[in-house]
């Protein structure tokens, strides 16, 4: 289990740079195990910048890893809302990028 | 020191309020002095009628730039007159004693003390927001404050992400109980809105006005991530609570306090300034 509070050393997950640290920790954890959980316990605040740099980046760079990642201990309703918002936007972006790629391949083959 | 021992005397004049005209009066200090180096400058207050104290954030940012880049030193003229007419400047931390403490105690409890933070000092900034701003008597103690803290965290995170600077972030607020308003100003000395957005959109966005509106809608310059939701949240919060939200970047002063939502052209200063004007009476969850 990766505890965000331990990775960044704070109870507020605010900065983009802290999000990048967590992203790196997640990717690193998956090199050692096929099952990884990300814990939000102890966090008082979580910004979209932080989530974009951690979860959003993970979805866009490696969605299969995100699909295997367990998100736990985010009882704070606002954190839950932001996670939903960020992951939804990132998933949409991946779909759009996939669609654009499919179109490109189609026209190149046509 | 007498006036004759200064290289330059700059007189603040008239009414300096949280409005494009007030922004101009303060940034004019920068434009007047930016082409000189290492001058000893006296700031005069005898012609000043009014200063919105939250604008000390912008004033301090201007003086910081002129001090660190141009090597100027600044002194305030006539301390007795300032104490009589503009005592708030001695209470809110703008004018300090030799030990870098406010000269006067904030007995009225109307100030949100002037402070500055490095762009990565999120913990210190949030402590300031929680204790100095939301801990202010103007805000009742309720669950609403948590939501506001989140919005300020988003704003600060935006600065770290987009401003591309290590220069401090300046913040200051002032409560006006008769108007049921608390005005809060945050200033960064970064690159402003246009440069990163112009680059990301490959030249599609070419003006500061377009860049601000693009950012407010929740767009992002990050190609490998999602982003940009935070600024919109803060704008929506202010609007929904009958408050005002202004962003000033480059040549554009943008916001919902200019009659209808709109923008004004201004002489461009460095970085970005955000004014949040909370309507204390109407704050609701």
Interface residues (C-beta under 8 A of the other chain):
Chain A: X10 X12 X14 X15 X16 X17 X18 X45 X47 X48 X49 X50 X52 X53 X56 X57 X59 X60 X61 X78 X82 X85 X86 X89 X90 X93
Chain B: X120 X122 X123 X126 X146 X147 X149 X150 X153 X154 X156 X157 X158 X160 X161 X220 X222 X224 X225 X226 X227 X228 X229 X230 X233
